[in-house]
């Protein structure tokens, strides 16, 4: 969102939401085919998702 590419940011955020498991949790990484990899669940991933949601919401109004 800092670069002003809001449509791309929104689409990337919405795509990220599809990678959560059935409980809405994320692993440390997402593989090329969408599989969750690394530590699970990963708090830093969830924190980044919350931060992205906050910033995107603020920019979109």
Buried (B, 14 or more C-beta within 10 A) or exposed (E): BEEEEEEEBBEEBEEBEEBBEEEEEBBBEBEEEEEBEEEEBBEEBBEEBEEBEEBBEEEEE
